[in-house]
Amino acid sequence: MTATLPTRWLAVGAAAALSACVYVPRTAQVYDPECRTMVNHLVLEGVQVAAIQRCENQACMALIVSAGIVTAATVIVSGSIVVVGNVASWLERKARCQSGS
């Protein structure tokens, strides 16, 4: 069973969009006007680690699926780290700012 031309273009487009991206937490400095200090804030940053160049048939589909799974897993893990880190930073900042006033 061979793929039709639109199906192949869809697969190529999906491969280009996924291209083995991973998401990692990155620390950014932001100004907190309430406490008048610079604070660390975590953000998600997408990083492309590899590009899918040539793929055909079942190997192509497996490559696209695995790239999608890796991308989704890094979003979940790194996103959780960012949320927990930012909540902890916010709690610490609020405690420090209130004790300093």
N, C-alpha and C positions, 0 to 999 in steps of 0.2 A: 504494500500500500504506500504510494508516494503522496507527499503533501502537495496541495495545490499552490499556485504562485502566491495568492493572498495569505495563505497560512504560513508560507515560508517567510514572507515579509513581516508578518506579525511576530514570528519567532525571532527573526533578526532584530526587530525593533525592541522586543522584550529583552533580548540579550544585551543590546546596547544600553537600555535603560538600567538594567540590573548590574551589568559589568562588574560583578564581584565587589560591590561596595560594602563597607562596614561603617558603623557609626560608633564614635568614641566620645566620651565626655571630655570637655576642654574647659579649663578655668579662664574666666574673663574678669577683669577688674571693672567694677561699676561704682559710681559715686552714690552714697546714701545721704540725701539732703537732711533727713530727720536727725541722724547722728553726726552729720558733717564729717564722714570718713569714707575712705575707699574700702570696698569689701569685695571678697571673691564671690563669683556667681558661676555655677556650672551651666554649660550649654552643650547641646549635641552637635557634633560636627561630622559630616559625611566625608569619608575618605575612599577613594577608588584604589584598590590594591591590585587589580588585574583587569584586563579587558578580554572579552571573548572574541577571538578573531575569526576562526573558521569552525563551523560545526555543521554536521549533516545528520539527518534522520534521528534515530533514537538517542545517539550520543549528544546531539544538540539539545534535545528535550531534557535529558538528565542533567546536563550542564546548567540549563536555565533554571530548572527546579532547584538544584542544589545551591545556586547563587541566590535564589529567592529565599531559601531557608536560612542561609548564612546571614543575609541582610536582615531578615525578620528577627532572627535570634539576637543580633547585635543591637537592634533597635530596642528590643525588650530589656536586655541586660543593661545596656548603657543608659537607656531611658530611666530605668529604676534607680540606677546610681545617681543620675542627675536629680531626680525628684527627692530622694532621701538626702542627698548632699545639700540641696537648696533649702529644704525644710530645716535641717540641722543648723545651717548657716543663719537662716532667718530667726530661729529661736535664740541662738547665741547672740545675734546682733540686737534683738529686742531686749534681752536680759542685760547686755552690756550698756546699751543706750539708756535704759531706765535707771540703772544703778549710777550712771554718770551724771544724771540730771539732778 
